[in-house]
Amino acid sequence: MNFDKIIKREKILWHNHFIPSLLAGLLVGLITFLYQATISNILLFSSVGASALILTNSKSHHLTKLRTTIISYFITIIVSLGVYYLNKLVVVPLYFNIFLLVFLIGIVMFLANSFHPPAVAAGIAFIVLDRGVIELLYLFFSIIVLLILIRFLVYTLSQHLSVREFRKEFRTI
């Protein structure tokens, strides 16, 4: 391989992988910095980190679309709220909560054709977190804003695409 091909390959690696991963790490690290380091927060932000890295993928695929991710997180919020309020009515063991969350979030994501597995871990963190519902909802919505920002920055800074191209992230296949 000649020197020009090596340089070109390295530039592609840099723009397609290094910069997007750096952006994802910086933004998830920043939002994590704002919250206390607890087991449930670590679980939540590990799922957010996985989502952020999936969204930095430069290949356009249904599973890497922002629309799919956002719908999956909304499904997670709704199902998690249901399980949360179930726990207010009846004492349910943690293992049964996790079963309900994984099953219900998974089946609803499948039915909605918006399958984004890291959102399931966020649902588990929602149940494990010892906070009020309003604070948890703010946290989830800030995560969704963070994911939109990550995908937008990857589009504009790394892939050098226009805002018009970014709008395609919210359309179906």
N, C-alpha and C positions, 0 to 999 in steps of 0.2 A: 504494500500500500504506500502510495507516495505521500509526501508531506501535506499537500493541499487537501487530500481526502481525509487525512487524520485531523487537520484543523477544522474542516467542515463538519466532520462527525462530532468533534468536541463541542463546536458551537451548537449543534443540534441537541446534544446531551445537556449542555448548559441551559439553553432556553426552554427545552421541553421538560426537564426534570429538576435541575438544581434550583432555579429561580422559583418555580411554583412550589416546590417543597419548602424552600426557605420562607416564602410568603405564608404558607399554611402554618409552619412552625411558629413564626413570629406572632401571627394573629391569635392562634390557639394559646400560645404561651402568655400573651398579653391578657386575654380574658381569664386565664387560669390565675394569673398574678392578682387579679382583683378579688378572688375568692379564697377562703380559708382551705388549707390542705387537709381534707378529711377523706376517709375511705370512699364515701359516696361521691364526693366531688372528683376524686381521682378516677373512679369508674365512669362518671359522666364525661369528664374531659378526655378520657381515653377514647370513648366512642366519638366525641366531637373531632378529635385528632384523626381518627380513621375516616370519618366523613370528609374532613377537609382534604386529606390526601386523595381520596377518591375523586373529589371535585377538581383537583389539580391535574387530573389525567387529560392530556390534550386530545385524545381520541374521542370523537363524539359517538357516544353509545347511550342507549336508553338508561342504563344503570348509572351512568356518570352525568346525567342531566340534572340540573339544579331543580327542575320541577319534580322529578322523582324523589329527590332527597327531601324537599320541603313537604311534599305530601306525606312521605313516610314519617317525618317528625310530627306533623299534625295528627296523624293516626296514633302515633305514640302518645302524644299529649292527651287525646281523647280517651284512649284505652286506659292509660295510667290514671287519669282522673276517676274513671269508673272503678278501677281496682282500689284506688285510694279511698273512695267513699264506701266501697264494700267493707273495707277494713274499719271504717268508722261505725258500721252497723254490727259487724261480726268480727270476732278475733280470728284472723286467718294466719296460719304459720307462714313463715318466710318462704319455705320451699313451695307452698301452694301458690303464693303470690307470684313467684318467679315462673312457675308452670303457667299460670293464667296469662301473665304478660307475654311470655315467649309465644304461647299458642295463639292468643287473640291478636296480638300485634302482627305476628307472622301471617295468619290467615287473612286478616283485613288488608295487609299490604299486598298479598297475593291477589286478592279479589279486586283491589284498586289498581293493579298492574303498576305498582310503585314499590318495588322491592329494594330496600336499603337496610341491610342487616345491622349496621352500627346504631341505628335508631332503637333497636331492641335493647341494647345495653343502656341507652339513655332512659328508657322506660323503667328498667330495673333500678337505676340510680334514683329515679323519681320516687319510687316506693321506699327506698332505703334512706333517702334524705330526710332529715328531721327538721323540716321547715314548713311554713305555712303555704297554702296552695297559691296565693297571689304571688309570693316571692318565687315559687317554683315556675309559675307561668311566665313571669318576667325573665327568669333565667332561660327558659326554653325559647322565648321569643328573641332574646339577645343572641342565642346560639344560631337561630335561623338567620338573623341579620348578619352575624359573623360569617356564616356559610355563603350567603349571597355576596358579601364583600370579598371573600376569598376567590370565588369563581369570577367575579367582575375584574379583580386585579389580575388574575391569571389571563383572562381574555385580553385586557388592554395592555398590560406591561410585558407579559411573556409571549403571548401569541400574536400580539400587535393586531388584534381584530377590533372592529368598530363596535360602538354601542348597538348599532343596528343588528350586528351578528349576535350580540349578547342576548337580545330579546328572544332569540330562538330557544334559549334555555328554558323558557316558560311554556313552550308548545309541546304538544304530544308528538310522537314519532312522526 
